[in-house]
Amino acid sequence: MLSQPGAEGSHRLLEIAEKRSFSGSTIYCSQLPPDQWHQRIQEKIVADALLDRIVNRSVVIQIGGDSMRKRNRPAQ
């Protein structure tokens, strides 16, 4: 999340997570580590419900290193 989702965005994320929670795999990508997601969602009750559905049954893969934009930049 580059910006904080408002009430409508938070509810939509929860709706997606709820529908997907038992139907198959879902990949969530973020530039923030999962421990910072809760503080970025303004609707705290929705944040609790959303992260409960995402985090409890997830595998977290954190990728580090330089930005691909730096690596793929054309030589000047």
The first five atom37 places (N, CA, C, CB, O) and aatype in JSON, in Angstrom:
{
  "aatype": [12, 10, 15, 5, 14, 7, 0, 6, 7, 15, 8, 1, 10, 10, 6, 9, 0, 6, 11, 1, 15, 13, 15, 7, 15, 16, 9, 18, 4, 15, 5, 10, 14, 14, 3, 5, 17, 8, 5, 1, 9, 5, 6, 11, 9, 19, 0, 3, 0, 10, 10, 3, 1, 9, 19, 2, 1, 15, 19, 19, 9, 5, 9, 7, 7, 3, 15, 12, 1, 11, 1, 2, 1, 14, 0, 5],
  "atom_mask": [
    [1, 1, 1, 1, 1],
    [1, 1, 1, 1, 1],
    [1, 1, 1, 1, 1],
    [1, 1, 1, 1, 1],
    [1, 1, 1, 1, 1],
    [1, 1, 1, 0, 1],
    [1, 1, 1, 1, 1],
    [1, 1, 1, 1, 1],
    [1, 1, 1, 0, 1],
    [1, 1, 1, 1, 1],
    [1, 1, 1, 1, 1],
    [1, 1, 1, 1, 1],
    [1, 1, 1, 1, 1],
    [1, 1, 1, 1, 1],
    [1, 1, 1, 1, 1],
    [1, 1, 1, 1, 1],
    [1, 1, 1, 1, 1],
    [1, 1, 1, 1, 1],
    [1, 1, 1, 1, 1],
    [1, 1, 1, 1, 1],
    [1, 1, 1, 1, 1],
    [1, 1, 1, 1, 1],
    [1, 1, 1, 1, 1],
    [1, 1, 1, 0, 1],
    [1, 1, 1, 1, 1],
    [1, 1, 1, 1, 1],
    [1, 1, 1, 1, 1],
    [1, 1, 1, 1, 1],
    [1, 1, 1, 1, 1],
    [1, 1, 1, 1, 1],
    [1, 1, 1, 1, 1],
    [1, 1, 1, 1, 1],
    [1, 1, 1, 1, 1],
    [1, 1, 1, 1, 1],
    [1, 1, 1, 1, 1],
    [1, 1, 1, 1, 1],
    [1, 1, 1, 1, 1],
    [1, 1, 1, 1, 1],
    [1, 1, 1, 1, 1],
    [1, 1, 1, 1, 1],
    [1, 1, 1, 1, 1],
    [1, 1, 1, 1, 1],
    [1, 1, 1, 1, 1],
    [1, 1, 1, 1, 1],
    [1, 1, 1, 1, 1],
    [1, 1, 1, 1, 1],
    [1, 1, 1, 1, 1],
    [1, 1, 1, 1, 1],
    [1, 1, 1, 1, 1],
    [1, 1, 1, 1, 1],
    [1, 1, 1, 1, 1],
    [1, 1, 1, 1, 1],
    [1, 1, 1, 1, 1],
    [1, 1, 1, 1, 1],
    [1, 1, 1, 1, 1],
    [1, 1, 1, 1, 1],
    [1, 1, 1, 1, 1],
    [1, 1, 1, 1, 1],
    [1, 1, 1, 1, 1],
    [1, 1, 1, 1, 1],
    [1, 1, 1, 1, 1],
    [1, 1, 1, 1, 1],
    [1, 1, 1, 1, 1],
    [1, 1, 1, 0, 1],
    [1, 1, 1, 0, 1],
    [1, 1, 1, 1, 1],
    [1, 1, 1, 1, 1],
    [1, 1, 1, 1, 1],
    [1, 1, 1, 1, 1],
    [1, 1, 1, 1, 1],
    [1, 1, 1, 1, 1],
    [1, 1, 1, 1, 1],
    [1, 1, 1, 1, 1],
    [1, 1, 1, 1, 1],
    [1, 1, 1, 1, 1],
    [1, 1, 1, 1, 1]
  ],
  "atom_positions": [
    [[0.83, -1.17, 0.0], [0.0, 0.0, 0.0], [0.88, 1.24, 0.0], [-0.95, 0.0, 1.21], [1.65, 1.47, 0.94]],
    [[0.78, 2.02, -1.02], [1.54, 3.26, -1.06], [0.82, 4.36, -0.3], [1.78, 3.69, -2.49], [1.45, 5.29, 0.21]],
    [[-0.48, 4.26, -0.22], [-1.24, 5.22, 0.55], [-2.21, 4.46, 1.45], [-2.01, 6.21, -0.38], [-2.45, 3.27, 1.26]],
    [[-2.74, 5.16, 2.42], [-3.66, 4.51, 3.34], [-5.03, 4.38, 2.68], [-3.75, 5.29, 4.66], [-5.59, 5.37, 2.21]],
    [[-5.56, 3.16, 2.66], [-6.91, 3.03, 2.1], [-7.92, 3.66, 3.05], [-7.26, 1.53, 1.85], [-7.83, 3.52, 4.27]],
    [[-8.87, 4.35, 2.47], [-9.95, 4.93, 3.27], [-10.95, 3.85, 3.66], [0.0, 0.0, 0.0], [-10.68, 2.66, 3.51]],
    [[-12.1, 4.27, 4.15], [-13.11, 3.33, 4.61], [-13.57, 2.4, 3.5], [-14.31, 4.08, 5.18], [-13.66, 1.19, 3.69]],
    [[-13.87, 2.96, 2.33], [-14.35, 2.14, 1.22], [-13.29, 1.15, 0.76], [-14.79, 3.03, 0.05], [-13.59, -0.02, 0.52]],
    [[-12.05, 1.61, 0.63], [-10.96, 0.73, 0.2], [-10.7, -0.38, 1.21], [0.0, 0.0, 0.0], [-10.44, -1.52, 0.82]],
    [[-10.76, -0.05, 2.49], [-10.56, -1.06, 3.54], [-11.63, -2.13, 3.48], [-10.55, -0.4, 4.93], [-11.34, -3.32, 3.61]],
    [[-12.87, -1.69, 3.29], [-13.97, -2.65, 3.23], [-13.87, -3.53, 1.98], [-15.32, -1.92, 3.24], [-14.2, -4.72, 2.03]],
    [[-13.41, -2.96, 0.88], [-13.24, -3.76, -0.34], [-12.14, -4.8, -0.17], [-12.92, -2.85, -1.53], [-12.29, -5.94, -0.6]],
    [[-11.03, -4.4, 0.46], [-9.96, -5.37, 0.73], [-10.47, -6.51, 1.61], [-8.76, -4.67, 1.4], [-10.16, -7.67, 1.36]],
    [[-11.24, -6.18, 2.63], [-11.8, -7.2, 3.51], [-12.73, -8.13, 2.73], [-12.54, -6.55, 4.68], [-12.7, -9.34, 2.92]],
    [[-13.54, -7.55, 1.88], [-14.47, -8.36, 1.08], [-13.71, -9.34, 0.18], [-15.37, -7.45, 0.23], [-14.1, -10.5, 0.05]],
    [[-12.64, -8.87, -0.44], [-11.82, -9.73, -1.3], [-11.18, -10.85, -0.48], [-10.74, -8.91, -2.02], [-11.23, -12.02, -0.86]],
    [[-10.59, -10.48, 0.65], [-9.93, -11.47, 1.51], [-10.94, -12.51, 2.01], [-9.24, -10.79, 2.7], [-10.63, -13.69, 2.08]],
    [[-12.13, -12.06, 2.36], [-13.17, -12.97, 2.84], [-13.59, -13.95, 1.75], [-14.4, -12.17, 3.33], [-13.71, -15.15, 2.01]],
    [[-13.81, -13.46, 0.55], [-14.22, -14.33, -0.55], [-13.13, -15.31, -0.94], [-14.62, -13.49, -1.75], [-13.42, -16.43, -1.34]],
    [[-11.88, -14.89, -0.84], [-10.76, -15.73, -1.26], [-10.25, -16.65, -0.15], [-9.65, -14.86, -1.74], [-9.48, -17.57, -0.44]],
    [[-10.64, -16.42, 1.08], [-10.0, -17.12, 2.2], [-10.12, -18.65, 2.14], [-10.61, -16.65, 3.48], [-9.21, -19.34, 2.61]],
    [[-11.17, -19.19, 1.58], [-11.31, -20.64, 1.5], [-11.45, -21.16, 0.08], [-12.5, -21.08, 2.3], [-11.71, -22.34, -0.13]],
    [[-11.27, -20.27, -0.91], [-11.49, -20.71, -2.28], [-10.2, -20.98, -3.05], [-12.3, -19.68, -3.02], [-10.25, -21.59, -4.12]],
    [[-9.08, -20.54, -2.56], [-7.83, -20.77, -3.27], [-6.74, -19.85, -2.75], [0.0, 0.0, 0.0], [-6.92, -19.13, -1.77]],
    [[-5.64, -19.9, -3.43], [-4.49, -19.1, -3.02], [-4.63, -17.67, -3.53], [-3.18, -19.72, -3.54], [-5.2, -17.42, -4.59]],
    [[-4.1, -16.74, -2.76], [-4.08, -15.33, -3.14], [-2.7, -14.79, -2.8], [-5.21, -14.52, -2.4], [-2.16, -15.09, -1.74]],
    [[-2.15, -14.0, -3.69], [-0.86, -13.39, -3.44], [-1.07, -11.91, -3.14], [0.1, -13.58, -4.66], [-1.68, -11.19, -3.93]],
    [[-0.58, -11.48, -2.01], [-0.62, -10.07, -1.62], [0.81, -9.55, -1.7], [-1.23, -9.87, -0.18], [1.72, -10.13, -1.12]],
    [[1.0, -8.46, -2.42], [2.34, -7.87, -2.56], [2.32, -6.48, -1.94], [2.77, -7.8, -4.06], [1.36, -5.72, -2.1]],
    [[3.38, -6.16, -1.23], [3.47, -4.86, -0.58], [4.91, -4.45, -0.44], [2.78, -4.9, 0.79], [5.8, -5.29, -0.32]],
    [[5.15, -3.15, -0.46], [6.48, -2.65, -0.19], [6.72, -2.53, 1.31], [6.69, -1.29, -0.87], [7.84, -2.27, 1.75]],
    [[5.68, -2.71, 2.1], [5.8, -2.67, 3.56], [5.8, -4.09, 4.1], [4.64, -1.86, 4.18], [5.12, -4.96, 3.57]],
    [[6.57, -4.33, 5.16], [6.51, -5.65, 5.8], [5.15, -5.83, 6.48], [7.66, -5.82, 6.83], [4.53, -4.85, 6.88]],
    [[4.69, -7.07, 6.61], [3.37, -7.33, 7.19], [3.15, -6.71, 8.56], [3.16, -8.8, 7.28], [2.02, -6.36, 8.9]],
    [[4.2, -6.56, 9.37], [4.0, -5.98, 10.7], [3.65, -4.49, 10.66], [5.25, -6.18, 11.54], [3.32, -3.92, 11.69]],
    [[3.73, -3.87, 9.49], [3.35, -2.46, 9.36], [2.0, -2.26, 8.67], [4.43, -1.72, 8.59], [1.53, -1.13, 8.54]],
    [[1.38, -3.34, 8.22], [0.12, -3.21, 7.49], [-0.99, -2.65, 8.37], [-0.3, -4.56, 6.94], [-1.74, -1.79, 7.92]],
    [[-1.09, -3.12, 9.6], [-2.2, -2.71, 10.47], [-2.23, -1.2, 10.66], [-2.1, -3.41, 11.83], [-3.29, -0.59, 10.61]],
    [[-1.08, -0.61, 10.88], [-1.05, 0.84, 11.15], [-1.37, 1.66, 9.9], [0.32, 1.24, 11.68], [-1.69, 2.84, 10.03]],
    [[-1.29, 1.09, 8.71], [-1.58, 1.82, 7.48], [-3.07, 1.82, 7.13], [-0.8, 1.23, 6.34], [-3.51, 2.63, 6.31]],
    [[-3.84, 0.93, 7.74], [-5.27, 0.84, 7.44], [-6.03, 1.68, 8.47], [-5.77, -0.64, 7.46], [-5.97, 1.4, 9.66]],
    [[-6.73, 2.71, 8.0], [-7.38, 3.66, 8.9], [-8.52, 3.04, 9.71], [-7.91, 4.81, 8.11], [-8.71, 3.38, 10.88]],
    [[-9.25, 2.15, 9.11], [-10.37, 1.5, 9.78], [-9.82, 0.35, 10.64], [-11.43, 0.97, 8.75], [-9.59, -0.74, 10.12]],
    [[-9.62, 0.58, 11.93], [-8.91, -0.39, 12.78], [-9.66, -1.7, 12.97], [-8.63, 0.23, 14.13], [-9.03, -2.76, 13.02]],
    [[-10.98, -1.66, 13.09], [-11.74, -2.91, 13.24], [-11.65, -3.72, 11.95], [-13.23, -2.62, 13.61], [-11.49, -4.94, 11.98]],
    [[-11.76, -3.03, 10.83], [-11.63, -3.7, 9.54], [-10.2, -4.24, 9.38], [-11.98, -2.72, 8.38], [-10.01, -5.34, 8.86]],
    [[-9.21, -3.47, 9.82], [-7.81, -3.91, 9.75], [-7.62, -5.21, 10.53], [-6.85, -2.81, 10.3], [-6.96, -6.13, 10.05]],
    [[-8.2, -5.29, 11.72], [-8.11, -6.51, 12.52], [-8.7, -7.7, 11.76], [-8.84, -6.32, 13.87], [-8.08, -8.76, 11.68]],
    [[-9.89, -7.51, 11.21], [-10.57, -8.6, 10.5], [-9.8, -8.98, 9.24], [-12.01, -8.2, 10.15], [-9.63, -10.17, 8.94]],
    [[-9.34, -7.99, 8.5], [-8.61, -8.24, 7.26], [-7.32, -8.99, 7.52], [-8.31, -6.93, 6.56], [-7.04, -10.0, 6.87]],
    [[-6.54, -8.51, 8.46], [-5.25, -9.15, 8.72], [-5.42, -10.52, 9.37], [-4.4, -8.27, 9.61], [-4.57, -11.39, 9.19]],
    [[-6.49, -10.71, 10.11], [-6.78, -12.02, 10.66], [-6.96, -13.04, 9.53], [-8.04, -11.98, 11.55], [-6.48, -14.17, 9.63]],
    [[-7.63, -12.63, 8.47], [-7.86, -13.53, 7.34], [-6.6, -13.75, 6.51], [-8.96, -12.99, 6.45], [-6.4, -14.83, 5.95]],
    [[-5.75, -12.74, 6.43], [-4.55, -12.85, 5.6], [-3.4, -13.51, 6.34], [-4.13, -11.48, 5.11], [-2.81, -14.46, 5.82]],
    [[-3.08, -13.05, 7.52], [-1.84, -13.42, 8.2], [-1.88, -14.82, 8.81], [-1.54, -12.42, 9.28], [-0.88, -15.53, 8.78]],
    [[-3.01, -15.24, 9.35], [-3.05, -16.5, 10.09], [-2.78, -17.73, 9.24], [-4.36, -16.64, 10.74], [-2.32, -18.75, 9.76]],
    [[-3.06, -17.66, 7.96], [-2.84, -18.83, 7.09], [-1.93, -18.47, 5.93], [-4.18, -19.37, 6.56], [-2.17, -18.88, 4.8]],
    [[-0.88, -17.71, 6.21], [-0.04, -17.25, 5.12], [1.4, -17.73, 5.22], [-0.07, -15.75, 5.06], [1.87, -18.16, 6.27]],
    [[2.06, -17.64, 4.1], [3.5, -17.84, 4.02], [4.06, -16.5, 3.57], [3.88, -19.02, 3.02], [3.68, -15.98, 2.52]],
    [[4.96, -15.94, 4.35], [5.53, -14.63, 4.04], [6.89, -14.84, 3.37], [5.67, -13.75, 5.32], [7.76, -15.52, 3.91]],
    [[7.06, -14.25, 2.22], [8.33, -14.27, 1.51], [8.8, -12.83, 1.39], [8.2, -14.96, 0.1], [8.17, -12.02, 0.71]],
    [[9.89, -12.52, 2.05], [10.43, -11.17, 1.98], [11.64, -11.16, 1.05], [10.81, -10.64, 3.39], [12.56, -11.96, 1.19]],
    [[11.6, -10.25, 0.12], [12.67, -10.13, -0.86], [13.44, -8.86, -0.55], [12.11, -10.12, -2.32], [12.84, -7.8, -0.37]],
    [[14.74, -8.96, -0.5], [15.56, -7.79, -0.21], [16.49, -7.48, -1.37], [0.0, 0.0, 0.0], [16.44, -8.12, -2.42]],
    [[17.31, -6.5, -1.16], [18.29, -6.14, -2.19], [17.97, -4.83, -2.85], [0.0, 0.0, 0.0], [17.01, -4.14, -2.49]],
    [[18.78, -4.5, -3.83], [18.59, -3.26, -4.57], [17.33, -3.3, -5.41], [19.8, -2.97, -5.44], [16.85, -4.37, -5.79]],
    [[16.82, -2.15, -5.69], [15.65, -2.01, -6.54], [15.99, -2.48, -7.95], [15.16, -0.56, -6.56], [17.08, -2.22, -8.45]],
    [[15.05, -3.17, -8.59], [15.24, -3.59, -9.97], [15.34, -2.39, -10.89], [14.1, -4.51, -10.41], [15.94, -2.47, -11.96]],
    [[14.74, -1.28, -10.49], [14.84, -0.06, -11.3], [16.29, 0.4, -11.41], [13.97, 1.06, -10.71], [16.73, 0.87, -12.46]],
    [[17.04, 0.25, -10.33], [18.46, 0.63, -10.35], [19.23, -0.31, -11.26], [19.06, 0.6, -8.93], [20.08, 0.13, -12.04]],
    [[18.95, -1.6, -11.17], [19.7, -2.6, -11.94], [19.41, -2.49, -13.43], [19.36, -4.0, -11.45], [20.3, -2.71, -14.25]],
    [[18.18, -2.16, -13.78], [17.77, -2.15, -15.19], [17.86, -0.77, -15.82], [16.36, -2.67, -15.32], [17.41, -0.57, -16.95]],
    [[18.43, 0.19, -15.11], [18.56, 1.54, -15.64], [19.54, 1.55, -16.81], [19.02, 2.53, -14.53], [20.62, 0.96, -16.72]],
    [[19.16, 2.21, -17.92], [20.08, 2.27, -19.07], [21.35, 3.05, -18.7], [19.39, 2.94, -20.28], [21.3, 4.0, -17.93]],
    [[22.46, 2.64, -19.26], [23.73, 3.33, -19.01], [23.66, 4.71, -19.62], [24.94, 2.53, -19.59], [23.09, 4.92, -20.69]],
    [[24.25, 5.66, -18.91], [24.21, 7.04, -19.41], [25.57, 7.49, -19.88], [23.7, 8.0, -18.34], [25.73, 8.62, -20.33]]
  ]
}
